[in-house]
Amino acid sequence: MATVNNYPRPAYVYDAETDQWYEVGGKTDVNASYEWNGMHDFNNSIAFNNSVVMQKGFNVFLNESARNEIVPSPIYGTTAFLKQDSLGNTINDLQVYDGSSWLSIVDPLFTFNQQSSSYTLQLIDGYKMIEMSGGGSLTVPPQSSVNFPIGTAIDIVQTGSSQVTIVAGSGVTVNATPGLKLRTQWSSATLVKRADDTWLLMGDLVA
């Protein structure tokens, strides 16, 4: 019994009156609208002379795993938008591939998070300034609960008279000198994640 080969090949019909062969189907009508539901590969440059509307966004992925599955071998300049981190937290992270790794494209404007008492950092605090008006502790959580990307920077400022102490969560190392406390009112410091559960604190500090 013959098997069906689904690989497409052109078929032709002969017109005896004109002595011409005509291809049957397979031609795209450039004046018609099409909905493509399958996967399509375009191996050459494509020029769009009009607006392209994408209902699901451009290179939008749920998380890093979904991105890596669809784009396993990115090239320099590839962009992607991640909705969540691996723990399901919303991050809304726009990234670009620099030829060796994915880098976040960070908004250069400061965003402020004002706290009046002790506070534990959240994923949305990346690249923000945490203003501590009531003193207390600022806790850096382990990446098992809040997975900040390596390279994340967070600024802290003590706006009140009560001292602010930076506290390392379970399994977290915060390296600093001479200590982990902001010195006085309007002292500031920056936290930078250097490796898994390892941070650097630098600024106006005391023991």
N, C-alpha and C positions, 0 to 999 in steps of 0.2 A: 504494500500500500504506500502510495506516495505521501511524503510529508509536506507540510505547508511551510514555505520559507517566507517570512515576513519582511525580509530585506527589500526595500522599494527599488524597482527598476522601471524605467519608462516603457510605455507601450505605444505603438503607432498604428494608425489606420491609413489605408491608401485610398486616395481620391483619383479614380481613373480619369475623370473629366479634366482635371487640371494636371494630372500626372505628378501629384505631390503627396508626400507622406506627412501626416499631422500627428503630433504627440497627443495622446489621450490623457487628459487630466494632468495633475501635478504642477500646473502653472498658477502662480499667485496673481490674483487680480489686485493691482496696486490701488485701485479705487474702492475696494471693499474693506470692511472691518473684520478682523479675525480675533478669536479668543484662543490663546495657546495654553493648554492645560498640562502639556508634557514638558519634559526637560529638553532644552535646546542649547546647543553649543555654537558659538560664533567665534571662529578662529581668526578673523581678520577685523580690521578697524571698521566701525559702523558710524556713520554720520547721521545724527538726528537733526533735521532742519526745522522741527517744530517741537512744542512742549511734549514731554513724555510724562504721563501721569501714572504713578505706581501706587496701586491701592494698598499694598502691604509694605511699602517703603523700600529703600535701597539698601541691600545687605543688612537687613535687620534680623537679629537673632535673639532667641530667648536668653542664652547664656554662652559662656566660652566653649562648652562642649559642643553645642549646636553649631557654633561658628566653625570650629575645627573640623567637624564632620562634613560640612558643606564646602569649606575652603581649606582643604588639608595642606595645600602648597601655595600660600599667598605670594604675590610678587610685590616689589617695592611700590608703595603708593596706594595699595589696596586699603579701602576704608570699610569699617563695620560699626554697627551700633548694637550694643548689648543692653538688653532690658534688665537682666538680673545677674547676680553673681552665682556661684555654685551652691550657695545656701538658700537661694530663692529671694534674697533681699533686692529691692529695686535699686539700681545704680545709674541707669540712663547714661551709659558710658560710650562716648564717641571715640573710636580708635583708628589709628593708621598703622600700617605695617612698614617698618623702616628698613626692611631688607633682612633683618635677623629676628625681630620680635615685634609684638603689638604694643603700641604706645598710646596712652590716653591723650586726647586733645582737650586740654583744660581751659576753662573760661578764665582769663587773666584777672577778672574783677573779684575783689574780696566779697564774700558772703559772710554775714555775722550770725552767730548763734549765741544769744545772751542767756546766761544761767545765773541764778541767784543762790544756788547751793551746790552740794556735791553732784557730780555728773559723770556718767560713763559714756565714752565716745561711741557714736553710731557711724554706720557706713556713709551716711549723707554728710558727715563732718569733714570728709576729705577735702583739702584745699580751702577750708573755711577758717575764720578766726573765732575762737571760743572766748567769749567775754565772761569772766567770773567776777560777779559783783559782791557775792557773800562769802567768799573764801571756800574752804572745804577741800575735798579731794577731786581730782580729775583722773578717772581710771582708764587705763589703756587695756581693753579687753583682749583675750586670746583670739587668734584667728579662727579657732574652731567655732566661735560664736559670731565674730564680726571679721570677715576676711578682707582687710584693706589690701589693695594691690601694693607690691613692693615699689617704693618710690613715692608713696603718698606723703604729703606734708600737711601738718595741721598747726596753726598758730594759736597760742594761748596768751591772754592778757589779764592781769589782775586789776580790775577797775575799782575795787573797794579796798578798805584798810585791812580786812581779814586775809590771812595768808592762804595761798593756794599751794597744795602739794600734789605732785604727779605720782600716781600709784600704778605699779605694774600689776596687771591681772594674773591669774593663775597660769604659770608657764611662760610668762612674758618677761623679757629683759629690756629695761630702759637704761641705756648708758648715758651718763651725764657727769659733769664736774662743775662745782664741788659738791652738788647735791641735787635733790629733786623738788626743791621748793622755790617758788618765785620770791624774789628778795623783798619787795615792798609794793605799795600801790603804784600802778602803771608799769610795773615790770612785765616783761613779755618773754616768751620762749617759743621755739618751734620744735615740734615732734616730726621726725622723718623715719619712715619704716625702711630699714636697710636690708632685712632678710626675714625669713619666717619667724614671727613672734620676737623679733629683735628691732628695737627702736633706738634712735639717737635723739637726746633732748639737749638743745643748745640755746643759750640766752642769758638773761639776767637772773642768775640762780644763786642760792645759798644752800648750805648743808642743813 
